[in-house]
Amino acid sequence: MATGQIDLEAEYNNRARVPEHPEIISGWMADASAYRAARSDAALDQPYGDKPRQVFDMFPAHPGTPEQPRTALFLHGGYWQALDKTAFSHMARGLNAHGFDVAVANYSLCPDVEIGDIITEMQALASHLWRTYGKPLLVYGHSAGGHLAAALMATDWTAHDLPEALVDRAMPISGLFDLTPLIPTSINTALKLTAESALAVSPLTWPVPAAGRFSAVVGGDESSEYLRQSRDLASRWHGPGLEGELDIQAGANHFTVINPLADPGSALTRSLARLGG
């Protein structure tokens, strides 16, 4: 939990912290559009539910690459209230070159739904991917997507009549795992979190995953609270069958930290591929 006289608004308002974020997001959109145009074999807007945003894009592995044991799933950020998959298609490029089929997800947004509803949607998508492709998942997500990636790894899949190890590999990037500090901030206007509901959707309050491997990634230039959140996950998620690490990306801010995922040769992409291999 946040302590002392921390300015939570300043700590969690990433757009204010990074004034150049509009240019970065515009670059994402251009790169994503170019990648979709280059991948005529992609299956776009595949449904996993009945609501308009319950769709995903599937980018198959590049031909000739070795088949991997997991399907990869990328979950976008935007504080559960903004953006969509069309800005992140290029996040599949790195893993596609390493033999992974990559699903890039959409989900409903707050305030039309609550964060708990979004978690349920992502659980439904994970179930759909398992039933469709027959492989466990490597889940990686950014910001709100990092939170959702951790939530999927911490899900008790046996309660859904699914394999216990359905999501046994995850890379939450710049994720939030304790949502209570958001309550007094402007971010909560759309989220409508209460003390009770924030705890209920915070993966750090859930039972620790019994097994698997994860990497909690965060930019070295992010706020002290974002750094704390990733440190907390890396330190609290441990057990006999669970391996994790903290990966602080030097010089990266909240928005630039994911850019290396579009590069098959980047250290971050190689780390992600090893995690899922």
N, C-alpha and C positions, 0 to 999 in steps of 0.2 A: 504494500500500500504506500501511497505518497505520504511523506511526513514533512514536518516543519513548515516553513513559509514559502513553499515552492509556488511559483506562478504557473498554475496548471494550464491556463489559457496559452501562455507563451510556449510551454513545453509541448503541448499537443497540437497547436495550430501550425501544421507543417507548411501550408501555403504561405502564411505570413513569414515563417522562418526562411523560406527559399523564394525570394521575390521573382526569380527567373523561371518559376514553375510553369507559366503559360507556354514559354518557348520549349521547355522540355516535353510537356504533354503534346504540343503540336508536332514535335519530332517523333514521339511515339506513334501518333496517328498516321503520319506519313510513312514511317517504316512498316507499320502494321498493314497498311493498305498495299504497299509494294509487295509485302510477303504473300498476302492473299492472292494478288495478281500473278505472282510467280508460281503459285501452287494450284494449278488447275485440278489436281487430284484431291484437294481438300474437300471434305464434306461439311458444308456450312449449315448453320441453323438447324441442327439436329435436336429434336425435342426430347426432354426427359420428364416433362410434366405438361399440364394443360395451360398454364399461365403464359402470357406473352414473352416474359423474360426467362422462362425455363427452357433454355436452348443452349447448345454448345457447338463449337466448331472443332472438327477432328482433322488434325494435320498428320498424315501418316509418315512414318520414318522414311528417310531417303532410300531409294532402291540401292541394293548392294551393301547396306549396312547390316551388321549382325543383329539378329533378333534379340530383344531384351526381355527379361522376365516380368517386367511391369509396364502397365500403361501409365503415362504421366498425365497429370491434371494440373493446369495452371489456374489460379484464382486471383482475380484482379483486386486492386484496392479502390479507395475513394470513400473511406469512412462509412461503408455500408449504405451510402446515400448518393453516390455519384459514379460516373464513368460506366463503361461496358466493355465487352470482349473485343470490340472492333478497334480499340486502341492498343491491343496487346497481342495480336496475331504473331508478331515477330518474336515473342517470348518462346515460341515453339522452335525457332530456327536452330538454336544451339543443340537441344536434345534430339531433334530430328536427325541431325548429322551424326549422332551417336547411336542411332538405331531405335530410338523411342518413338512410338506413336504418342502424340500429345493432344489432349483435349483442352480447349480454352473455353472457360465457362462464363455464362451469364447467370445472374440471379436477381430476384426482385429486390427493390431498394426501399430503405426507410425514407419517409414516414409511412409509405403505403403498407409496409409490413414491419415487424419487429425483428431484432437481430436473431432471436430464437427461431423465427420462421425461416430466416436465411440459412441458419445451421441445418434445419430440417431439409431445406431444398438441396443443400450440398450433400447431405447424407443420401437423399434420393438419387442424386446424380452419381455418387460413388457406387450405389447399388446397381444403377442402370449400366454403368461402364463395366462392372464385374460381370453382369449377366450377358452383356453384349459381346465383350471381348475376351472374357474368361481369364483375366489376369488380375493380380493384386495391383494396388496403385502406389505410385510415387507422386505425392502431392506437394506442390510448391506454390506459394502465394505471397503477395506483397501487401503490406499494411493491413487493411481489413482482411485481405486474402491470406495474410500470414496468420491472423487470428483463426480464420476458418480452416486453414491447413492443420493447425494444432488441434482444433476441435474435432476434425475428422480422425486424426491419429488417436485422440483420447476417447473416441466413441467405442462403446461396447457393442461390437458388431454381432456378437452372438445373440443379443437381445433382438436383433433384426433378422434372425435366422440366416445370417451370413457368416463367412469364415472369420475367425477371430483376427487373423492377420490381413484382413482386406486392405487396410491402410497401415502398413508397418514401416514406411519410409516417408519422411516429411522434411521439407526445408521451408520453415516460416521465415520470411524476410521482412524485417522492420515490422514485426507483428506486435499486437497488443494481446496480452494474456490475462490481465487484470483490468477490467473495464471500469472499475469504480472511480478512478481519477477523472474520467470524462464527465461525470455527472454535473459538476459546477461549470463546465465550459460551454461555449457557444455551439460546439459540435453536437451537444446533446439535444439541441432544439428539435432536430429531426429524429434522433434516436429514442428520445423519451425514456431513458433509463432511470430506474429507481434503485435505491440501495439493494433491494431484494432481486430485481431483475438483472442488475449488473453482475452480481455474484453468480447468478444462475447461468449466465452465458460466458463466464470467465473460465477458460480451460485450466487455470491454476487452481481453481476450487474443485475440479473434477478428480476422480481417481487417476493416478499416474498410469500411463500405458504399461501393460505388463511386459511388453517386448517390442523390439524394433530398433531403428536407428534414425536419428534426426540431427539436423544442423540448424541452429538458431543464428541467422545472419542479420547483421545490422550495420548501417553506415557509421564510420568513425566520426563523421561530422554531424550526426543526428543529436537530438536533445538528450539531456541527461536522463530523462524519463524513458525515452525509447531505448537507450542503452541499458537502463536498469531492467526494463521489461524482458529483454532478451537474456540478460544475465540471470534473472530470476528463473526463467524457464530452464536454462541450461543447468542451473544449480539444483533445482527442485525435481526435475524429471530424471530420476536415476533409479536403477534397480538391477537385479541379477541379469535380466534379459534385455535391458534397455541401455543403449549407448547413445550419447549425445555430445555435442560440442557447441561452443560459442565461436562464431566467425565474424570478427569485426573488420569490415572492409575499409581500410585506411583511405581517407580523402573523399569518401562517398557521402552524399547527403541523402535525405529521405527519397528523393526522386531519381537520382543518378545511380543508386545502389543496384537497381535491377538491369541497367543497360548491358552489362556483360553477358546476360543470358541470351542475347541475340547473337553472340559470337561463339561458334563451336569451339574455338581454341582458347577461350578465356579460362582463367583459373576457376572462376565461379561455376561455369558450365561443366568443367571437368570434375569439380567436386560434386556437383549435382548428379552427373552421370555415374560416378562411383557410388554414390549413395543409393541409387536405384538399381545398380547392376547386381 
